Amino acid sequence: MEQPIARKEIVTDTYFGTTIADPYRWMEDWKGEELKNNNWKRN
């Protein structure tokens, strides 16, 4: 079975002078339509 490809988004945070990239932050929105659609494809 082929997994859906998740898009990446440019989001960064800086903690104590260190920059951290979080390309999948959009997945934290469980009620978002895009995430619902990706989960639907897998089931």
N, C-alpha and C positions, 0 to 999 in steps of 0.2 A: 504494500500500500504506500502510495506517495504522500508525503507530508506537505501541507500548504506552506508556502514561503511567507514568512513574516516580514513586513516592511521594517526598515530602520529609519529612525528619526534622529536628527542631531539635537541632543539635549545634554547639557553638562551642568554639573554643580561643582562648586569649589568649597572644600572643607579644609580649614587651617592651612591654606596655601596650596593644597593639592587638588587638581582638577580631575574629576571623575566623569567619564562618559556613560550615559545610560540610554543606549539606542532603542531600548524596548519599553521605555517608560509608558508609552501609550497603552500598553497591555495592563497597566494598573487600573484602568477604568473598566471594571467588569461589566458595566451596563452599556458600554459603547457598542455601536452597531458593527463596527469592523471586527471586534473580538468575537462577538456572538456569531458572525458569519464564518469566521475561521474555525471556531469550535464545531459549528454545524457540519462543515465539510469533513471533519475528521470522524464524526459519529455516524 
